[in-house]
Amino acid sequence: MAGEHQHGQRLGRALAVAEDAAPGHAVEAVTRELAVDLGALDVSFYMLDLSGHGLVRLAREPGVPDSDEPATLVPGHDSPVGLALREQTLQVVPPGAARPAGFSQHGWLVLAPVTERGDALGLLAVSTPDEPDRSWLGAVRRTAHVLAYVVIANRRHTDRFEWTQRSEAFTLPAEIQRRLLPESSTCEGGAFTLSAWLEPTSEVGGDTFDYSVERDVLHLTITDAMGHGVASALTATLCVGSLRNSRRSGATLLAQVQRANAGLVGHTVTTADEGFVTGLFGRVDLHTGVLSVVNAGHALPYLRRGARVISIDLPVDLPLGMFVDSTYRVTEVQLQPGDRLVLVTDGMLERKAAALDLTAAVDATAHLHPREATRRIAEGVVEMCGPDLDDDATLLVVDWHGARPAGTSGLHVRDSDAGADETG
C-alpha cells in the first residue's frame, strides 16, 4: 500500500507541474520533477521525428536553442535505443557501454518508451549514479507512460512538438496533407491494433488515411486524390472533410461514400477543375468482426490469415468525383482472430515500387506490431525507389484480435500496461 501511495503522489506531482507550466515547457517541468524525485543525474525526452528514423531531444538545458541540437538517428534494432523503441521494453545500459551521441554518457542509463495506445512518441532517458533497482525502474516506466499523455494534451496548444518532429521544412501541399491525417497513426483498441504510414513524394501525391473508433464500430479509410501538389491536396481535403462530416452525423458507410462523391462532383462542376479520388472505405463491427467495405476504383486490400497472404476480391466501382449518378456497393468480409488486414495506395504497387514483392513483405512482417510492420514495409519501398518517390506510398495495417463480447461496455479484449505491449 505504501508503494501505491508513493506512486499516486508522484503521479499527482507530475500532473500538477505539467499544468502549471506553459504548454511548450510542460515536458521539461515533468522531467525536472522526476530528476529531483529519483536523484537522477539527467532526465531528457527524445521525440521521434516524422521520418521515424530520428530522435530529437526536447527537454534541453535552459538557454540552449532548439535548433542547436540535431536529430540523432535511431540505431539498429538490436541496440538498446532500437530495442526500447521497436520492442517497447525498458532498457538499462550500464556505465561504460556504448551509447548514441546526444545521450548522457554518465552513470547508468535507463531508456523507457513514451507510448500511448501503441503510438510510440519517443523515449524517456534517465541517467543515475547507482544501479537502478526494480522499484526505481518501475517509477521511470510509469512516468514515461504519464509523459505520453502530457505530450498529447499539450501539443494541442503549441507548435513546439511539431517543430521538433520536422527534420526539414514542409511545402504548402505537404502542410495541407499532414493536417488531413489523424493525430495518431497508431491505435491499440483491445479488439484490434492498427497503424498507418504515409511516405510522401516531394510533390505530394494526394494520399490520405483516416480512422475513428466508436463504441461499436471502427471506421477506416485510405484514399488517393488525382495529381500532385496543391490541387491534389485540395481535392483530398474536400473528400476527407465530407467523409468526416457525414460520419460524425451518423450516416451509413454507403451514405458517407455517396455524399463524398456528390461533393467532389459538385466542386468540379463549379470550378471546372478535374479531380477524382480512389479509395477504400470500411467499417468493422466490433461485436461481430464483420468488415464492410466499399472500393471506389482503388487497389485491392490484402489479408493475411494463418500462413497465407491473399488479395481480397472486391467489386470495383468508379472513383469518387467522376459522375453524380455513380453507384457504390458494400461488400462484407468476416474477420477472424489473428487476421491482418493491409490497405495500400497505388504508390506501393506501381513504377519502381512494383519491384517490392508486397505479398512477401506482408508475410515477412507478420510477427511485428503493426506500428513496426508499416515502417518496415515503407522502408522497403524507399529502398526500391530511392528517397524521392514517384508517388505517395501509403499503407494501413489492422490486426484483428477478436470480437468484443456482446453487452460489454468497453473495447477490452487483451490486457495492456504502459503503452504498447511490453513484448512488442
C-alpha positions as CSV (number, residue, x, y, z in Angstrom):
1,M,0.0,0.0,0.0
2,A,2.9,2.4,0.8
3,G,4.3,1.8,-2.7
4,E,0.9,2.6,-4.3
5,H,0.5,5.7,-2.2
6,Q,4.0,6.9,-3.2
7,H,3.2,6.2,-6.9
8,G,0.0,8.2,-6.5
9,Q,1.8,11.1,-5.0
10,R,4.4,11.1,-7.8
11,L,1.7,11.0,-10.4
12,G,-0.1,13.8,-8.8
13,R,3.0,16.0,-8.6
14,A,3.9,15.3,-12.3
15,L,0.4,16.3,-13.5
16,A,0.4,19.4,-11.2
17,V,3.8,20.7,-12.5
18,A,2.7,20.0,-16.1
19,E,-0.5,22.0,-15.6
20,D,1.4,24.9,-14.0
21,A,3.9,25.1,-16.9
22,A,3.3,26.8,-20.3
23,P,2.3,24.1,-22.9
24,G,5.7,24.3,-24.6
25,H,7.5,23.6,-21.4
26,A,5.3,21.0,-19.8
27,V,7.6,18.1,-20.6
28,E,10.6,19.9,-19.1
29,A,8.6,20.5,-16.0
30,V,7.8,16.8,-15.6
31,T,11.4,15.7,-16.3
32,R,12.8,18.2,-13.8
33,E,10.4,16.9,-11.2
34,L,11.4,13.3,-12.0
35,A,15.1,14.1,-11.7
36,V,14.7,15.6,-8.2
37,D,12.4,12.8,-7.1
38,L,14.7,10.0,-8.2
39,G,18.0,11.7,-7.6
40,A,18.9,11.3,-11.3
41,L,21.9,12.9,-13.0
42,D,20.0,13.8,-16.1
43,V,16.5,13.3,-17.5
44,S,15.6,14.0,-21.1
45,F,12.7,13.3,-23.5
46,Y,13.7,12.3,-27.1
47,M,10.9,12.7,-29.6
48,L,10.7,10.6,-32.8
49,D,10.8,12.8,-35.9
50,L,8.3,12.5,-38.7
51,S,10.6,10.2,-40.7
52,G,10.5,7.6,-37.9
53,H,14.3,7.4,-38.1
54,G,15.5,10.3,-35.9
55,L,15.2,11.2,-32.3
56,V,15.3,14.8,-31.2
57,R,15.9,15.8,-27.6
58,L,13.0,18.1,-26.4
59,A,14.0,18.6,-22.8
60,R,17.2,20.5,-23.2
61,E,19.2,22.6,-20.8
62,P,17.8,26.1,-20.2
63,G,19.1,28.7,-22.7
64,V,20.1,26.2,-25.4
65,P,18.1,26.9,-28.6
66,D,16.1,24.1,-30.1
67,S,17.9,24.4,-33.5
68,D,21.3,23.9,-31.9
69,E,20.8,20.2,-31.4
70,P,20.3,18.0,-34.5
71,A,18.4,14.7,-34.6
72,T,20.1,11.5,-33.5
73,L,19.5,8.7,-36.0
74,V,17.8,5.7,-34.3
75,P,20.5,3.0,-34.0
76,G,19.9,-0.6,-35.2
77,H,17.0,-2.8,-34.0
78,D,19.3,-4.7,-31.7
79,S,20.8,-1.7,-29.9
80,P,19.3,-0.5,-26.5
81,V,17.7,2.5,-28.2
82,G,16.3,0.4,-31.1
83,L,15.0,-2.3,-28.7
84,A,13.3,0.3,-26.4
85,L,11.5,1.8,-29.4
86,R,10.8,-1.2,-31.6
87,E,10.1,-3.8,-28.8
88,Q,8.7,-1.3,-26.4
89,T,10.7,-2.6,-23.5
90,L,12.6,-0.8,-20.8
91,Q,16.4,-0.9,-21.4
92,V,19.2,-0.5,-18.9
93,V,22.6,0.5,-20.2
94,P,25.5,0.0,-17.6
95,P,28.4,2.5,-17.3
96,G,31.0,2.2,-20.0
97,A,28.7,0.7,-22.5
98,A,28.4,2.4,-25.9
99,R,25.7,5.0,-26.3
100,P,24.5,7.1,-29.2
101,A,25.8,10.7,-29.4
102,G,23.4,13.1,-27.7
103,F,22.5,10.7,-24.8
104,S,24.0,11.1,-21.4
105,Q,27.4,9.3,-21.2
106,H,27.5,9.2,-17.3
107,G,26.3,6.6,-14.9
108,W,23.6,4.0,-15.6
109,L,21.3,5.0,-18.5
110,V,17.7,3.8,-18.4
111,L,15.6,4.1,-21.6
112,A,11.8,4.0,-21.3
113,P,9.4,4.1,-24.2
114,V,7.0,7.0,-24.2
115,T,3.9,5.5,-25.8
116,E,0.2,5.9,-25.7
117,R,-2.1,3.2,-27.2
118,G,0.8,1.8,-29.2
119,D,1.7,5.2,-30.7
120,A,5.4,5.5,-30.0
121,L,6.2,9.2,-29.3
122,G,9.8,8.7,-28.3
123,L,12.0,7.8,-25.3
124,L,12.5,9.0,-21.8
125,A,16.2,8.7,-21.0
126,V,17.2,8.8,-17.3
127,S,20.8,8.5,-16.1
128,T,21.6,7.7,-12.4
129,P,24.8,7.2,-10.5
130,D,23.7,3.9,-8.9
131,E,22.5,0.7,-10.4
132,P,18.7,1.0,-10.5
133,D,16.5,-1.5,-8.6
134,R,13.1,-2.8,-9.6
135,S,11.2,-0.1,-7.7
136,W,13.2,2.7,-9.3
137,L,12.7,1.2,-12.8
138,G,9.0,0.9,-12.2
139,A,8.8,4.6,-11.3
140,V,10.6,5.5,-14.5
141,R,8.4,3.3,-16.6
142,R,5.2,4.7,-15.1
143,T,6.4,8.3,-15.5
144,A,7.2,7.6,-19.2
145,H,3.6,6.5,-19.7
146,V,2.3,9.6,-18.0
147,L,4.6,11.7,-20.1
148,A,2.9,10.4,-23.2
149,Y,-0.4,11.9,-22.1
150,V,1.4,15.2,-21.1
151,V,2.7,15.4,-24.7
152,I,-0.7,14.7,-26.2
153,A,-2.5,17.1,-24.0
154,N,-0.1,20.0,-24.6
155,R,0.7,19.7,-28.3
156,R,-2.8,20.9,-29.0
157,H,-1.7,24.3,-27.7
158,T,1.7,24.8,-29.2
159,D,3.8,24.2,-32.4
160,R,6.9,23.2,-30.4
161,F,6.3,19.5,-30.6
162,E,5.6,19.8,-34.3
163,W,8.8,21.8,-34.9
164,T,10.8,19.1,-33.0
165,Q,9.4,16.4,-35.3
166,R,10.2,18.1,-38.6
167,S,13.7,17.4,-40.0
168,E,13.0,19.7,-43.0
169,A,10.6,22.5,-44.0
170,F,7.2,21.5,-45.4
171,T,5.8,22.7,-48.7
172,L,2.3,24.1,-48.7
173,P,0.8,20.8,-50.2
174,A,2.6,18.8,-47.6
175,E,1.3,21.0,-44.8
176,I,-2.3,20.5,-46.1
177,Q,-1.8,16.8,-46.4
178,R,-0.5,16.5,-42.8
179,R,-3.5,18.3,-41.4
180,L,-5.8,15.7,-43.1
181,L,-4.2,12.8,-41.2
182,P,-5.4,11.7,-37.7
183,E,-3.4,12.9,-34.8
184,S,-2.0,9.5,-34.1
185,S,-1.1,6.9,-36.8
186,T,-1.3,4.0,-34.3
187,C,-4.1,2.8,-32.0
188,E,-4.5,-0.2,-29.8
189,G,-8.2,-0.7,-29.2
190,G,-8.4,-4.1,-27.4
191,A,-10.2,-5.9,-30.2
192,F,-7.8,-4.6,-32.7
193,T,-4.5,-2.9,-33.3
194,L,-3.9,-0.6,-36.2
195,S,-1.2,1.6,-37.6
196,A,-0.6,3.5,-40.9
197,W,2.3,5.1,-42.6
198,L,2.4,7.7,-45.4
199,E,5.7,8.1,-47.3
200,P,5.2,11.2,-49.4
201,T,6.7,12.2,-52.8
202,S,8.4,15.6,-52.8
203,E,5.4,17.0,-54.8
204,V,2.8,15.3,-52.6
205,G,0.5,12.9,-54.4
206,G,-2.8,13.4,-52.5
207,D,-2.7,10.2,-50.4
208,T,-4.6,10.2,-47.0
209,F,-5.6,7.7,-44.4
210,D,-8.1,8.1,-41.6
211,Y,-9.7,6.1,-38.8
212,S,-12.1,6.6,-35.9
213,V,-13.1,4.3,-33.1
214,E,-16.7,4.5,-31.8
215,R,-18.4,2.4,-29.1
216,D,-19.3,-0.4,-31.5
217,V,-17.5,0.4,-34.8
218,L,-14.1,1.0,-36.2
219,H,-14.1,3.3,-39.2
220,L,-11.2,3.0,-41.8
221,T,-10.4,4.9,-45.0
222,I,-7.4,5.1,-47.3
223,T,-7.6,7.5,-50.3
224,D,-5.6,8.8,-53.2
225,A,-6.5,12.0,-54.9
226,M,-5.6,12.5,-58.6
227,G,-2.5,14.5,-59.4
228,H,0.2,16.2,-57.3
229,G,0.7,19.5,-55.5
230,V,-1.8,22.0,-54.1
231,A,-4.6,20.9,-56.5
232,S,-4.4,17.3,-55.3
233,A,-4.2,18.3,-51.7
234,L,-7.3,20.4,-52.0
235,T,-9.2,17.6,-53.7
236,A,-8.1,15.3,-50.8
237,T,-9.3,18.0,-48.3
238,L,-12.8,18.1,-49.8
239,C,-13.0,14.3,-49.8
240,V,-11.8,13.8,-46.2
241,G,-13.8,16.7,-44.9
242,S,-17.0,15.3,-46.5
243,L,-16.3,11.8,-45.1
244,R,-15.7,13.0,-41.6
245,N,-18.7,15.3,-41.7
246,S,-21.1,12.6,-42.7
247,R,-19.5,10.0,-40.4
248,R,-19.9,12.4,-37.5
249,S,-23.6,12.9,-38.4
250,G,-24.2,9.2,-38.1
251,A,-24.5,8.4,-41.8
252,T,-24.2,4.9,-43.0
253,L,-21.0,3.7,-44.8
254,L,-22.7,3.8,-48.2
255,A,-24.2,7.3,-47.5
256,Q,-20.7,8.6,-46.5
257,V,-19.3,7.5,-49.8
258,Q,-22.2,8.8,-51.8
259,R,-22.1,12.2,-50.2
260,A,-18.3,12.5,-50.8
261,N,-18.8,11.6,-54.4
262,A,-21.6,14.2,-54.8
263,G,-19.4,16.9,-53.1
264,L,-16.5,16.2,-55.4
265,V,-18.7,16.2,-58.5
266,G,-20.3,19.5,-57.4
267,H,-16.8,21.0,-56.9
268,T,-15.6,20.1,-60.3
269,V,-18.8,21.5,-61.9
270,T,-18.5,24.8,-60.0
271,T,-14.8,25.3,-60.6
272,A,-14.3,23.5,-63.9
273,D,-11.4,21.7,-62.2
274,E,-10.9,18.0,-62.8
275,G,-10.3,16.0,-59.6
276,F,-11.2,12.5,-58.6
277,V,-10.3,10.2,-55.6
278,T,-9.9,6.5,-55.4
279,G,-10.3,4.9,-52.0
280,L,-11.3,2.0,-49.8
281,F,-13.9,3.0,-47.2
282,G,-14.6,0.5,-44.4
283,R,-16.1,-0.1,-41.0
284,V,-15.6,-3.1,-38.7
285,D,-18.3,-4.1,-36.3
286,L,-16.5,-4.6,-33.0
287,H,-19.2,-7.1,-31.8
288,T,-19.0,-9.4,-34.8
289,G,-15.7,-8.8,-36.6
290,V,-17.6,-8.1,-39.9
291,L,-15.7,-5.7,-42.2
292,S,-18.0,-3.8,-44.5
293,V,-16.0,-2.1,-47.3
294,V,-16.6,0.0,-50.5
295,N,-14.0,0.0,-53.2
296,A,-14.0,3.2,-55.3
297,G,-11.5,2.4,-58.1
298,H,-8.8,1.5,-55.6
299,A,-6.1,-1.1,-55.2
300,L,-7.4,-4.3,-53.6
301,P,-6.6,-4.9,-49.9
302,Y,-4.5,-7.8,-48.6
303,L,-5.5,-10.3,-45.9
304,R,-3.0,-12.5,-44.0
305,R,-4.8,-15.4,-42.5
306,G,-2.8,-18.2,-41.0
307,A,0.2,-18.7,-43.2
308,R,-1.4,-17.3,-46.4
309,V,-1.5,-13.7,-47.8
310,I,-4.3,-13.2,-50.3
311,S,-5.8,-10.3,-52.1
312,I,-9.4,-9.7,-51.1
313,D,-11.6,-9.9,-54.2
314,L,-13.9,-6.9,-54.1
315,P,-16.2,-5.4,-56.7
316,V,-14.6,-2.2,-58.0
317,D,-16.8,0.9,-58.5
318,L,-15.8,4.2,-60.1
319,P,-13.6,6.7,-58.2
320,L,-15.3,9.5,-56.3
321,G,-15.9,12.7,-58.2
322,M,-16.5,11.4,-61.7
323,F,-20.2,11.2,-62.2
324,V,-23.0,12.4,-59.9
325,D,-25.1,9.2,-60.6
326,S,-22.3,6.7,-59.8
327,T,-23.4,3.8,-57.7
328,Y,-21.4,2.0,-55.0
329,R,-21.6,-1.4,-53.4
330,V,-20.8,-2.6,-49.9
331,T,-19.0,-6.0,-49.5
332,E,-18.8,-7.8,-46.2
333,V,-15.8,-9.8,-45.1
334,Q,-15.8,-11.8,-41.9
335,L,-12.6,-11.2,-40.0
336,Q,-11.2,-14.0,-37.8
337,P,-8.9,-13.6,-34.7
338,G,-5.3,-13.4,-35.9
339,D,-6.2,-11.8,-39.2
340,R,-4.0,-9.0,-40.5
341,L,-5.7,-6.6,-43.0
342,V,-3.5,-4.4,-45.1
343,L,-4.8,-1.4,-47.2
344,V,-2.4,0.3,-49.6
345,T,-2.4,3.1,-52.3
346,D,-1.1,2.5,-55.8
347,G,2.2,4.2,-54.8
348,M,3.0,0.9,-53.1
349,L,2.4,-1.1,-56.3
350,E,3.4,1.0,-59.4
351,R,6.5,2.1,-61.2
352,K,9.7,1.4,-59.2
353,A,7.7,0.4,-56.1
354,A,6.5,-2.6,-58.1
355,A,9.9,-4.2,-57.6
356,L,8.9,-4.8,-54.0
357,D,7.0,-8.1,-53.6
358,L,4.3,-6.7,-51.3
359,T,2.7,-10.1,-50.6
360,A,6.1,-11.4,-49.4
361,A,6.6,-8.2,-47.4
362,V,3.3,-8.6,-45.6
363,D,4.2,-12.2,-44.8
364,A,7.7,-11.4,-43.6
365,T,6.5,-8.7,-41.2
366,A,3.5,-10.6,-39.8
367,H,5.3,-11.2,-36.5
368,L,5.8,-7.4,-36.0
369,H,3.4,-5.0,-34.2
370,P,1.5,-3.0,-37.0
371,R,3.5,0.1,-36.0
372,E,6.7,-1.6,-36.9
373,A,5.3,-3.6,-39.9
374,T,4.2,-0.4,-41.6
375,R,7.6,1.2,-41.2
376,R,9.5,-1.9,-42.3
377,I,7.4,-2.2,-45.5
378,A,7.7,1.5,-46.2
379,E,11.4,1.3,-45.8
380,G,11.4,-1.5,-48.4
381,V,9.6,0.8,-50.9
382,V,12.1,3.6,-50.3
383,E,15.0,1.2,-50.9
384,M,13.4,0.2,-54.2
385,C,12.5,3.8,-55.3
386,G,15.2,5.9,-53.7
387,P,14.4,8.9,-51.4
388,D,12.3,10.8,-54.0
389,L,9.2,8.6,-54.8
390,D,7.2,8.8,-58.0
391,D,4.0,8.9,-56.0
392,D,2.9,8.9,-52.3
393,A,3.1,5.4,-50.9
394,T,0.6,4.7,-48.1
395,L,-0.4,1.6,-46.1
396,L,-2.8,0.9,-43.2
397,V,-2.4,-2.3,-41.2
398,V,-5.1,-3.7,-38.9
399,D,-4.7,-6.7,-36.7
400,W,-8.0,-8.3,-35.6
401,H,-7.7,-9.9,-32.1
402,G,-11.3,-11.0,-31.7
403,A,-14.8,-9.7,-31.5
404,R,-15.9,-7.9,-28.3
405,P,-18.4,-9.9,-26.3
406,A,-22.0,-8.6,-26.7
407,G,-23.1,-6.5,-23.7
408,T,-19.6,-5.3,-22.7
409,S,-19.2,-1.6,-22.2
410,G,-15.6,-1.2,-23.4
411,L,-13.2,-2.4,-26.1
412,H,-11.2,-4.6,-23.7
413,V,-10.1,-7.9,-25.1
414,R,-6.4,-8.1,-24.1
415,D,-4.5,-6.9,-21.1
416,S,-2.4,-3.8,-21.5
417,D,0.0,-1.9,-19.3
418,A,2.0,1.2,-20.3
419,G,1.6,2.0,-23.9
420,A,2.3,-0.8,-26.3
421,D,2.5,-4.5,-25.3
422,E,5.7,-5.0,-23.3
423,T,6.9,-7.7,-25.7
424,G,6.3,-5.6,-28.8
